[in-house]
Amino acid sequence: MSMPSWSATKKSFCIGLVIWGFTAGFVGAQSSSPTEKQRAENAFFRGSHLLSRENMTKALPALEEAVNLDPANVKFKRVLAIAYNNYGIRLNKEGKALEGLKSFEKALGVEPDDKGIQTNFINACIQAVSAPADKLADKEKIYFLKKVLEINPKEVIAKKALAALLNNEGVTKGDSSNAQEEIKRLEDALSLDPGNLAIKKNLGIAYYNFGIAKGRSGAFEEEIDLLKKSEKLGGKDRATTQAMADALSNLAVTKGAAGDFKSQISLLKESLELSPNDVSIKKNLAGAYNNYAVKETSISFSDRSSNLENALKIDPRNQLTHSNLSSILTKEGVREYKSGQVNKAISLLEKALKHDPKNKVAQTNLAAIYHNQAITFGEKGKHDQEIQNLNKALAISPENAQIKQDLALAYNDLAVSLENKGDVKQQINLLSKAAKLAPDSKVIKENLTKAKQKESSKTTKSEPAKAPAAKKK
């Protein structure tokens, strides 16, 4: 950014040459070694005389000597300050900007609260801003403008000029790959001229570039902080948004590796909001939900299952997550059964098998629960419910010999209970099922034989009498 031209009217310098008059006379006899005070007076007299003749190059050393010898002398200091000031005016008129500013600075060093000298210094600094580099380098302009703001922090022209110079210096630092110095200069520039859009843009770019560099070195938290600052200044653009998404995702990976799964999930969710179609972020978030559910020991069952379900919403075909959810549901189902909550246990175990039909633990426990319920129904003579639950158990564990045996007996018991109702066909149907399940059971064989005989006998009795054979003629 180039330095703006300044159109403000330059103020005239307000302190002119000062001529000090002295009464001529003779100095009385002195000792061979004059006192320090006498030497100071002599130096002051000499300096004032030279000052009245405008011989600055010789007047200033003499006046400096006087002040050095008698630093408490107000008159000496005042004259020295005015001499510096007047010399500054002369140098400035001669086009010697740097030398003039240094002379004004010396004047302020002697008389820092003098309003006239302050005004002359401020005006000279503002004029010097437009001086070519061979007359006054940017570094020197910056130095003197900072001095101006120490005197008057509200000096608007100086603030804007200093902001422009710091901006240019910051950009130069960025070009030389000195990112921290670049940012420092640009931050200082923006604090001086907060509404300057060019400085805002440059600082936003500097934050972005430094953030990317931090990310490459693995400092993801710093990268995120810098990218947020960049967004605040320059708004969200595609590059910044994607960089932020990547930085959040990378930081999330490090959090997960350290076992901080909650932070990992939070960061990945934020990342996915910025880049909703990023497949790798989705996979990472699903994995984070899964890991949190499996590895975090202090969370409840509902939190575990909820996190695994969240993982499956993102990655529904992930067999590992299905298996993990099935295991957790199985464990909770067994716990519920032991506490007497049979229906809850059944619901949980059925759900477990939907997620992982090969879960042996879930199969065994659910089959056992159905089996036990069936036995209870059978003892109460509720053979229909008994058979229904045994069929569920057998569907889960089709090779279980005990379930087969009990189901065969349940069919047999229900068939026997139907004997008085005369429903022989249903009896045969039930006993046939029982015989298939328990082919070696003598009782079932006998009952099936009897039922078939009864059905046969019933059929024979119900047949109409045959007409007598016609006689042959």
Kinemage of the C-alpha trace (Angstrom):
@kinemage 1
@onewidth
@group {chain A} dominant
@subgroup {mainchain}
@vectorlist {calphas} color= white
{ca met a 1} P 0.000 0.000 0.000
{ca ser a 2} L 1.453 3.391 -0.999
{ca met a 3} L 1.634 6.351 1.355
{ca pro a 4} L -1.297 8.736 0.785
{ca ser a 5} L -0.567 12.323 -0.130
{ca trp a 6} L -1.382 14.853 2.560
{ca ser a 7} L -3.424 17.897 1.631
{ca ala a 8} L -3.727 19.459 5.101
{ca thr a 9} L -2.416 23.024 5.338
{ca lys a 10} L 0.985 23.105 6.974
{ca lys a 11} L 1.130 25.166 10.141
{ca ser a 12} L 3.851 27.776 10.482
{ca phe a 13} L 6.476 27.205 13.118
{ca cys a 14} L 5.612 29.184 16.194
{ca ile a 15} L 8.941 29.805 17.925
{ca gly a 16} L 11.421 32.229 16.396
{ca leu a 17} L 14.980 33.108 17.183
{ca val a 18} L 15.570 34.363 20.680
{ca ile a 19} L 18.216 37.046 21.307
{ca trp a 20} L 19.546 37.301 24.794
{ca gly a 21} L 21.128 40.651 25.851
{ca phe a 22} L 23.890 40.973 28.446
{ca thr a 23} L 25.412 43.915 30.294
{ca ala a 24} L 29.069 44.387 29.399
{ca gly a 25} L 31.471 44.421 32.286
{ca phe a 26} L 34.632 43.041 33.675
{ca val a 27} L 34.980 39.840 35.524
{ca gly a 28} L 36.800 40.280 38.772
{ca ala a 29} L 39.932 38.461 39.706
{ca gln a 30} L 39.384 34.703 39.530
{ca ser a 31} L 41.276 31.825 40.976
{ca ser a 32} L 43.440 29.831 38.648
{ca ser a 33} L 40.754 27.086 38.544
{ca pro a 34} L 37.205 28.487 37.998
{ca thr a 35} L 34.346 26.676 39.692
{ca glu a 36} L 31.944 24.467 37.749
{ca lys a 37} L 29.247 27.096 38.092
{ca gln a 38} L 31.577 29.727 36.687
{ca arg a 39} L 32.465 27.471 33.784
{ca ala a 40} L 28.783 26.934 33.133
{ca glu a 41} L 28.153 30.701 33.115
{ca asn a 42} L 31.045 31.257 30.744
{ca ala a 43} L 29.793 28.527 28.400
{ca phe a 44} L 26.282 29.951 28.501
{ca phe a 45} L 27.571 33.465 27.790
{ca arg a 46} L 29.581 32.195 24.879
{ca gly a 47} L 26.717 30.096 23.529
{ca ser a 48} L 24.198 32.918 23.825
{ca his a 49} L 26.513 35.304 22.028
{ca leu a 50} L 26.934 32.809 19.162
{ca leu a 51} L 23.193 32.167 19.143
{ca ser a 52} L 22.514 35.890 18.715
{ca arg a 53} L 24.705 35.769 15.630
{ca glu a 54} L 22.808 32.640 14.432
{ca asn a 55} L 25.997 30.595 14.504
{ca met a 56} L 24.171 27.412 15.463
{ca thr a 57} L 26.981 24.941 14.888
{ca lys a 58} L 29.110 26.671 17.550
{ca ala a 59} L 26.312 27.981 19.783
{ca leu a 60} L 24.769 24.579 20.467
{ca pro a 61} L 27.931 22.873 21.834
{ca ala a 62} L 28.523 25.823 24.160
{ca leu a 63} L 24.933 25.802 25.434
{ca glu a 64} L 25.029 22.014 25.837
{ca glu a 65} L 28.200 22.422 27.914
{ca ala a 66} L 26.467 24.981 30.133
{ca val a 67} L 23.513 22.673 30.793
{ca asn a 68} L 25.777 19.692 31.433
{ca leu a 69} L 27.769 21.699 33.985
{ca asp a 70} L 24.648 23.147 35.662
{ca pro a 71} L 21.676 20.886 34.810
{ca ala a 72} L 19.399 22.520 37.386
{ca asn a 73} L 19.635 25.935 35.786
{ca val a 74} L 16.227 26.635 34.215
{ca lys a 75} L 17.507 29.545 32.131
{ca phe a 76} L 20.265 27.489 30.560
{ca lys a 77} L 17.841 24.671 29.668
{ca arg a 78} L 15.299 27.055 28.243
{ca val a 79} L 17.795 28.730 25.942
{ca leu a 80} L 19.212 25.380 24.818
{ca ala a 81} L 15.710 24.094 23.987
{ca ile a 82} L 14.964 27.221 21.941
{ca ala a 83} L 18.298 26.881 20.157
{ca tyr a 84} L 17.502 23.279 19.193
{ca asn a 85} L 14.053 24.352 18.060
{ca asn a 86} L 15.386 27.216 15.928
{ca tyr a 87} L 18.026 24.977 14.419
{ca gly a 88} L 15.317 22.480 13.584
{ca ile a 89} L 13.390 25.198 11.775
{ca arg a 90} L 16.451 26.156 9.752
{ca leu a 91} L 17.315 22.575 8.817
{ca asn a 92} L 13.757 21.884 7.810
{ca lys a 93} L 13.704 24.907 5.522
{ca glu a 94} L 16.958 23.741 3.985
{ca gly a 95} L 15.318 20.408 3.098
{ca lys a 96} L 17.281 18.459 5.693
{ca ala a 97} L 14.255 16.669 7.130
{ca leu a 98} L 16.043 14.051 9.235
{ca glu a 99} L 18.499 16.492 10.805
{ca gly a 100} L 15.683 18.947 11.512
{ca leu a 101} L 13.543 16.306 13.253
{ca lys a 102} L 16.467 15.196 15.357
{ca ser a 103} L 17.030 18.803 16.445
{ca phe a 104} L 13.361 19.175 17.411
{ca glu a 105} L 13.604 15.882 19.302
{ca lys a 106} L 16.579 17.232 21.277
{ca ala a 107} L 14.578 20.381 22.073
{ca leu a 108} L 11.775 18.221 23.490
{ca gly a 109} L 14.326 16.216 25.437
{ca val a 110} L 15.229 19.423 27.259
{ca glu a 111} L 11.725 20.976 27.445
{ca pro a 112} L 9.249 18.093 26.911
{ca asp a 113} L 6.140 20.055 27.907
{ca asp a 114} L 6.743 23.131 25.771
{ca lys a 115} L 3.615 23.447 23.595
{ca gly a 116} L 5.331 25.543 20.949
{ca ile a 117} L 8.168 23.092 20.456
{ca gln a 118} L 5.661 20.224 20.433
{ca thr a 119} L 3.650 21.925 17.688
{ca asn a 120} L 6.756 22.587 15.591
{ca phe a 121} L 7.868 18.973 15.971
{ca ile a 122} L 4.440 17.596 15.062
{ca asn a 123} L 4.148 19.795 11.969
{ca ala a 124} L 7.657 18.925 10.845
{ca cys a 125} L 6.944 15.193 11.224
{ca ile a 126} L 3.712 15.388 9.222
{ca gln a 127} L 5.477 17.339 6.467
{ca ala a 128} L 8.340 14.849 6.446
{ca val a 129} L 6.020 11.918 5.707
{ca ser a 130} L 5.978 12.871 2.035
{ca ala a 131} L 9.747 13.269 1.875
{ca pro a 132} L 11.509 10.932 -0.591
{ca ala a 133} L 13.271 7.866 0.807
{ca asp a 134} L 16.719 9.314 0.188
{ca lys a 135} L 15.833 12.213 2.472
{ca leu a 136} L 13.968 10.237 5.134
{ca ala a 137} L 13.649 6.455 5.199
{ca asp a 138} L 10.338 4.802 6.115
{ca lys a 139} L 11.872 3.411 9.296
{ca glu a 140} L 12.751 6.967 10.402
{ca lys a 141} L 9.297 8.259 9.439
{ca ile a 142} L 7.749 5.543 11.578
{ca tyr a 143} L 10.002 6.408 14.487
{ca phe a 144} L 9.141 10.125 14.458
{ca leu a 145} L 5.411 9.572 13.869
{ca lys a 146} L 5.327 7.359 16.953
{ca lys a 147} L 6.939 10.225 18.847
{ca val a 148} L 4.172 12.517 17.601
{ca leu a 149} L 1.516 10.147 18.952
{ca glu a 150} L 3.269 10.001 22.286
{ca ile a 151} L 2.795 13.771 22.454
{ca asn a 152} L -0.742 13.788 21.029
{ca pro a 153} L -2.390 10.351 20.746
{ca lys a 154} L -5.371 11.926 18.930
{ca glu a 155} L -3.375 13.391 16.064
{ca val a 156} L -5.430 11.915 13.201
{ca ile a 157} L -3.083 12.764 10.326
{ca ala a 158} L -0.139 11.202 12.144
{ca lys a 159} L -2.160 8.080 12.964
{ca lys a 160} L -3.222 7.550 9.369
{ca ala a 161} L 0.266 8.226 8.071
{ca leu a 162} L 1.825 5.829 10.552
{ca ala a 163} L -0.826 3.207 9.731
{ca ala a 164} L 0.015 3.446 6.029
{ca leu a 165} L 3.735 3.107 6.692
{ca leu a 166} L 3.270 0.142 9.020
{ca asn a 167} L 0.999 -1.499 6.437
{ca asn a 168} L 3.683 -1.136 3.758
{ca glu a 169} L 6.336 -2.431 6.120
{ca gly a 170} L 4.115 -5.357 7.085
{ca val a 171} L 3.563 -6.341 3.466
{ca thr a 172} L 7.314 -6.185 2.909
{ca lys a 173} L 7.879 -8.455 5.903
{ca gly a 174} L 5.363 -10.908 4.444
{ca asp a 175} L 7.209 -10.932 1.142
{ca ser a 176} L 10.376 -11.831 3.032
{ca ser a 177} L 8.553 -14.744 4.789
{ca asn a 178} L 8.683 -13.086 8.201
{ca ala a 179} L 5.042 -13.772 9.043
{ca gln a 180} L 5.068 -12.814 12.700
{ca glu a 181} L 6.653 -9.439 12.017
{ca glu a 182} L 4.231 -8.907 9.133
{ca ile a 183} L 1.240 -9.550 11.383
{ca lys a 184} L 2.603 -7.347 14.170
{ca arg a 185} L 3.047 -4.400 11.795
{ca leu a 186} L -0.374 -4.871 10.230
{ca glu a 187} L -2.091 -5.231 13.603
{ca asp a 188} L -0.469 -1.997 14.749
{ca ala a 189} L -1.517 -0.331 11.491
{ca leu a 190} L -5.138 -1.415 11.884
{ca ser a 191} L -5.265 -0.237 15.494
{ca leu a 192} L -4.277 3.230 14.236
{ca asp a 193} L -6.698 3.264 11.280
{ca pro a 194} L -9.478 0.740 12.048
{ca gly a 195} L -11.597 1.654 9.047
{ca asn a 196} L -8.883 1.139 6.464
{ca leu a 197} L -10.131 -1.656 4.187
{ca ala a 198} L -6.774 -2.205 2.510
{ca ile a 199} L -5.069 -2.827 5.853
{ca lys a 200} L -7.890 -5.158 6.901
{ca lys a 201} L -7.490 -7.153 3.710
{ca asn a 202} L -3.719 -7.380 4.083
{ca leu a 203} L -3.976 -8.477 7.707
{ca gly a 204} L -6.634 -11.062 6.836
{ca ile a 205} L -4.349 -12.530 4.170
{ca ala a 206} L -1.422 -12.509 6.587
{ca tyr a 207} L -3.459 -14.387 9.205
{ca tyr a 208} L -4.538 -16.928 6.581
{ca asn a 209} L -1.024 -17.567 5.264
{ca phe a 210} L 0.471 -17.866 8.721
{ca gly a 211} L -2.369 -20.185 9.741
{ca ile a 212} L -1.702 -22.526 6.816
{ca ala a 213} L 1.982 -22.571 7.735
{ca lys a 214} L 1.098 -23.469 11.314
{ca gly a 215} L -1.119 -26.287 10.074
{ca arg a 216} L 1.696 -27.732 8.013
{ca ser a 217} L 3.820 -27.902 11.152
{ca gly a 218} L 1.044 -29.650 13.104
{ca ala a 219} L 0.069 -26.623 15.227
{ca phe a 220} L -3.630 -27.005 14.420
{ca glu a 221} L -4.991 -25.002 17.339
{ca glu a 222} L -2.904 -22.004 16.324
{ca glu a 223} L -3.955 -22.527 12.721
{ca ile a 224} L -7.636 -22.448 13.693
{ca asp a 225} L -7.174 -19.311 15.782
{ca leu a 226} L -5.442 -17.520 12.904
{ca leu a 227} L -8.045 -18.639 10.364
{ca lys a 228} L -10.832 -17.355 12.612
{ca lys a 229} L -9.081 -13.998 12.773
{ca ser a 230} L -8.770 -14.044 8.992
{ca glu a 231} L -12.494 -14.745 8.608
{ca lys a 232} L -13.359 -11.957 11.014
{ca leu a 233} L -11.478 -9.435 8.896
{ca gly a 234} L -12.101 -10.654 5.376
{ca gly a 235} L -15.282 -12.700 5.702
{ca lys a 236} L -15.718 -16.313 4.687
{ca asp a 237} L -14.505 -17.357 1.277
{ca arg a 238} L -14.171 -20.820 -0.172
{ca ala a 239} L -10.449 -21.191 0.524
{ca thr a 240} L -10.693 -20.025 4.121
{ca thr a 241} L -13.749 -22.176 4.824
{ca gln a 242} L -12.088 -25.308 3.436
{ca ala a 243} L -8.866 -24.555 5.285
{ca met a 244} L -10.833 -24.158 8.522
{ca ala a 245} L -12.663 -27.442 7.919
{ca asp a 246} L -9.367 -29.246 7.314
{ca ala a 247} L -7.741 -27.682 10.371
{ca leu a 248} L -10.652 -28.669 12.622
{ca ser a 249} L -10.575 -32.194 11.231
{ca asn a 250} L -6.808 -32.498 11.739
{ca leu a 251} L -7.045 -31.209 15.300
{ca ala a 252} L -9.868 -33.665 15.925
{ca val a 253} L -7.628 -36.560 14.886
{ca thr a 254} L -4.997 -35.523 17.440
{ca lys a 255} L -7.674 -35.213 20.132
{ca gly a 256} L -8.941 -38.687 19.336
{ca ala a 257} L -5.435 -40.124 19.461
{ca ala a 258} L -5.089 -38.614 22.937
{ca gly a 259} L -8.376 -40.194 24.057
{ca asp a 260} L -10.341 -36.935 24.141
{ca phe a 261} L -13.280 -38.233 22.136
{ca lys a 262} L -15.769 -35.553 23.183
{ca ser a 263} L -13.522 -32.815 21.838
{ca gln a 264} L -12.878 -34.900 18.740
{ca ile a 265} L -16.595 -35.243 18.048
{ca ser a 266} L -17.245 -31.551 18.657
{ca leu a 267} L -14.456 -30.500 16.293
{ca leu a 268} L -15.526 -32.913 13.559
{ca lys a 269} L -19.143 -31.739 13.769
{ca glu a 270} L -17.945 -28.167 13.356
{ca ser a 271} L -15.749 -29.264 10.461
{ca leu a 272} L -18.615 -31.095 8.762
{ca glu a 273} L -20.827 -28.016 9.002
{ca leu a 274} L -18.228 -26.143 6.977
{ca ser a 275} L -17.681 -28.945 4.478
{ca pro a 276} L -20.844 -31.126 4.522
{ca asn a 277} L -19.900 -33.263 1.528
{ca asp a 278} L -16.415 -34.206 2.697
{ca val a 279} L -16.372 -38.000 2.849
{ca ser a 280} L -13.228 -38.238 4.975
{ca ile a 281} L -14.681 -35.931 7.640
{ca lys a 282} L -17.857 -38.026 7.709
{ca lys a 283} L -15.852 -41.203 8.151
{ca asn a 284} L -13.788 -39.635 10.911
{ca leu a 285} L -16.886 -38.416 12.740
{ca ala a 286} L -18.536 -41.824 12.520
{ca gly a 287} L -15.336 -43.392 13.862
{ca ala a 288} L -15.188 -40.846 16.680
{ca tyr a 289} L -18.743 -41.647 17.764
{ca asn a 290} L -17.880 -45.347 17.685
{ca asn a 291} L -14.654 -44.937 19.674
{ca tyr a 292} L -16.311 -42.736 22.288
{ca ala a 293} L -19.060 -45.316 22.799
{ca val a 294} L -16.653 -48.243 23.057
{ca lys a 295} L -13.643 -46.780 24.875
{ca glu a 296} L -15.141 -44.247 27.290
{ca thr a 297} L -15.769 -46.099 30.545
{ca ser a 298} L -17.725 -43.459 32.446
{ca ile a 299} L -20.738 -42.996 30.145
{ca ser a 300} L -24.183 -44.573 30.475
{ca phe a 301} L -25.749 -47.216 28.269
{ca ser a 302} L -28.041 -44.639 26.661
{ca asp a 303} L -25.045 -42.443 25.779
{ca arg a 304} L -23.169 -45.426 24.372
{ca ser a 305} L -26.034 -46.603 22.199
{ca ser a 306} L -26.846 -43.032 21.139
{ca asn a 307} L -23.268 -42.436 19.954
{ca leu a 308} L -23.199 -45.694 18.025
{ca glu a 309} L -26.537 -44.871 16.413
{ca asn a 310} L -25.137 -41.468 15.434
{ca ala a 311} L -22.180 -43.253 13.859
{ca leu a 312} L -24.520 -45.457 11.841
{ca lys a 313} L -26.529 -42.473 10.623
{ca ile a 314} L -23.328 -41.197 9.030
{ca asp a 315} L -21.885 -44.553 7.980
{ca pro a 316} L -24.802 -47.035 7.931
{ca arg a 317} L -22.839 -49.910 6.387
{ca asn a 318} L -20.059 -49.991 8.920
{ca gln a 319} L -20.124 -53.565 10.204
{ca leu a 320} L -17.815 -52.844 13.115
{ca thr a 321} L -20.200 -50.221 14.473
{ca his a 322} L -23.157 -52.569 13.990
{ca ser a 323} L -21.252 -55.248 15.891
{ca asn a 324} L -20.330 -52.841 18.708
{ca leu a 325} L -23.922 -51.661 19.067
{ca ser a 326} L -25.129 -55.258 19.070
{ca ser a 327} L -22.700 -56.135 21.879
{ca ile a 328} L -23.760 -53.157 23.994
{ca leu a 329} L -27.450 -53.921 23.485
{ca thr a 330} L -26.818 -57.556 24.426
{ca lys a 331} L -25.032 -56.619 27.629
{ca glu a 332} L -27.838 -54.283 28.628
{ca gly a 333} L -30.446 -56.869 27.695
{ca val a 334} L -28.862 -59.453 29.995
{ca arg a 335} L -28.716 -56.872 32.791
{ca glu a 336} L -32.387 -56.026 32.356
{ca tyr a 337} L -33.338 -59.723 32.401
{ca lys a 338} L -31.433 -60.310 35.613
{ca ser a 339} L -33.238 -57.378 37.199
{ca gly a 340} L -36.589 -58.911 36.231
{ca gln a 341} L -37.366 -56.664 33.237
{ca val a 342} L -38.055 -59.493 30.807
{ca asn a 343} L -39.855 -57.494 28.119
{ca lys a 344} L -37.104 -54.855 28.061
{ca ala a 345} L -34.518 -57.597 27.824
{ca ile a 346} L -36.306 -59.214 24.874
{ca ser a 347} L -36.603 -55.863 23.066
{ca leu a 348} L -32.900 -55.098 23.541
{ca leu a 349} L -31.742 -58.545 22.457
{ca glu a 350} L -33.980 -58.534 19.384
{ca lys a 351} L -32.519 -55.153 18.444
{ca ala a 352} L -29.027 -56.528 19.018
{ca leu a 353} L -29.661 -59.327 16.532
{ca lys a 354} L -30.967 -56.880 13.915
{ca his a 355} L -27.606 -55.111 14.031
{ca asp a 356} L -25.608 -58.344 14.116
{ca pro a 357} L -27.574 -61.528 13.312
{ca lys a 358} L -24.448 -63.598 14.061
{ca asn a 359} L -24.099 -62.358 17.628
{ca lys a 360} L -23.883 -65.705 19.461
{ca val a 361} L -24.269 -64.189 22.911
{ca ala a 362} L -27.443 -62.378 21.904
{ca gln a 363} L -28.765 -65.521 20.192
{ca thr a 364} L -28.139 -67.736 23.190
{ca asn a 365} L -29.648 -65.331 25.708
{ca leu a 366} L -32.732 -64.429 23.677
{ca ala a 367} L -33.391 -68.090 22.875
{ca ala a 368} L -33.029 -68.913 26.574
{ca ile a 369} L -35.512 -66.179 27.555
{ca tyr a 370} L -38.104 -67.384 25.004
{ca his a 371} L -37.492 -70.959 26.167
{ca asn a 372} L -37.980 -70.059 29.827
{ca gln a 373} L -41.133 -68.094 29.055
{ca ala a 374} L -42.464 -71.053 27.107
{ca ile a 375} L -41.900 -73.415 30.042
{ca thr a 376} L -43.810 -71.025 32.306
{ca phe a 377} L -46.731 -70.886 29.849
{ca gly a 378} L -46.688 -74.672 29.572
{ca glu a 379} L -46.856 -75.134 33.342
{ca lys a 380} L -49.945 -72.919 33.331
{ca gly a 381} L -51.524 -74.971 30.552
{ca lys a 382} L -51.187 -72.122 28.054
{ca his a 383} L -49.882 -74.325 25.312
{ca asp a 384} L -50.520 -71.874 22.471
{ca gln a 385} L -48.215 -69.262 24.073
{ca glu a 386} L -45.809 -72.036 25.005
{ca ile a 387} L -45.530 -73.168 21.382
{ca gln a 388} L -45.252 -69.595 20.103
{ca asn a 389} L -42.268 -68.828 22.366
{ca leu a 390} L -40.584 -72.162 21.691
{ca asn a 391} L -40.829 -71.522 17.939
{ca lys a 392} L -39.160 -68.129 18.489
{ca ala a 393} L -36.432 -69.813 20.492
{ca leu a 394} L -35.949 -72.491 17.846
{ca ala a 395} L -35.781 -69.883 15.058
{ca ile a 396} L -32.874 -68.258 16.879
{ca ser a 397} L -31.189 -71.506 17.878
{ca pro a 398} L -32.338 -74.126 15.365
{ca glu a 399} L -29.826 -76.773 16.455
{ca asn a 400} L -30.778 -76.703 20.136
{ca ala a 401} L -31.914 -80.252 20.958
{ca gln a 402} L -33.593 -79.254 24.233
{ca ile a 403} L -35.745 -76.632 22.555
{ca lys a 404} L -36.737 -79.155 19.883
{ca gln a 405} L -37.657 -81.696 22.527
{ca asp a 406} L -39.707 -79.207 24.562
{ca leu a 407} L -41.499 -77.925 21.452
{ca ala a 408} L -42.379 -81.490 20.479
{ca leu a 409} L -43.836 -82.097 23.937
{ca ala a 410} L -45.728 -78.787 23.760
{ca tyr a 411} L -47.320 -79.866 20.471
{ca asn a 412} L -48.174 -83.202 22.071
{ca asp a 413} L -49.697 -81.546 25.160
{ca leu a 414} L -51.804 -79.202 23.049
{ca ala a 415} L -52.975 -82.171 20.936
{ca val a 416} L -53.981 -84.093 24.053
{ca ser a 417} L -55.893 -81.054 25.349
{ca leu a 418} L -57.929 -81.076 22.123
{ca glu a 419} L -58.987 -84.728 22.520
{ca asn a 420} L -62.283 -83.957 24.240
{ca lys a 421} L -63.105 -81.342 21.607
{ca gly a 422} L -63.112 -83.928 18.875
{ca asp a 423} L -60.775 -81.950 16.627
{ca val a 424} L -58.890 -85.009 15.431
{ca lys a 425} L -57.440 -83.324 12.337
{ca gln a 426} L -55.813 -80.631 14.453
{ca gln a 427} L -54.546 -83.317 16.818
{ca ile a 428} L -52.937 -85.170 13.931
{ca asn a 429} L -51.419 -81.937 12.621
{ca leu a 430} L -49.887 -81.088 16.013
{ca leu a 431} L -48.677 -84.611 16.681
{ca ser a 432} L -47.137 -84.818 13.214
{ca lys a 433} L -45.095 -81.671 13.993
{ca ala a 434} L -44.132 -83.175 17.322
{ca ala a 435} L -43.047 -86.438 15.669
{ca lys a 436} L -40.785 -84.565 13.256
{ca leu a 437} L -39.077 -82.804 16.152
{ca ala a 438} L -38.820 -85.869 18.373
{ca pro a 439} L -38.974 -88.927 16.088
{ca asp a 440} L -37.808 -91.236 18.868
{ca ser a 441} L -40.557 -90.307 21.336
{ca lys a 442} L -42.779 -93.385 21.964
{ca val a 443} L -45.513 -91.315 23.605
{ca ile a 444} L -45.816 -89.024 20.622
{ca lys a 445} L -45.775 -91.974 18.228
{ca glu a 446} L -48.544 -93.740 20.178
{ca asn a 447} L -50.657 -90.571 20.377
{ca leu a 448} L -50.243 -89.939 16.673
{ca thr a 449} L -51.193 -93.542 15.857
{ca lys a 450} L -54.307 -93.317 18.052
{ca ala a 451} L -55.311 -90.027 16.509
{ca lys a 452} L -54.955 -91.435 13.028
{ca gln a 453} L -56.945 -94.533 13.994
{ca lys a 454} L -59.660 -92.352 15.446
{ca glu a 455} L -59.760 -90.293 12.295
{ca ser a 456} L -59.911 -93.482 10.229
{ca ser a 457} L -62.671 -94.940 12.360
{ca lys a 458} L -64.612 -91.716 12.201
{ca thr a 459} L -64.368 -91.726 8.431
{ca thr a 460} L -65.538 -95.345 8.181
{ca lys a 461} L -68.629 -94.752 10.339
{ca ser a 462} L -69.610 -91.705 8.428
{ca glu a 463} L -69.533 -93.481 5.009
{ca pro a 464} L -73.121 -94.263 3.583
{ca ala a 465} L -74.284 -97.966 3.194
{ca lys a 466} L -73.653 -99.426 -0.220
{ca ala a 467} L -76.688 -100.356 -2.356
{ca pro a 468} L -77.244 -104.120 -2.696
{ca ala a 469} L -75.831 -105.640 -5.795
{ca ala a 470} L -78.287 -106.079 -8.524
{ca lys a 471} L -79.334 -109.545 -9.120
{ca lys a 472} L -78.498 -111.083 -12.440
{ca lys a 473} L -81.537 -111.970 -14.642
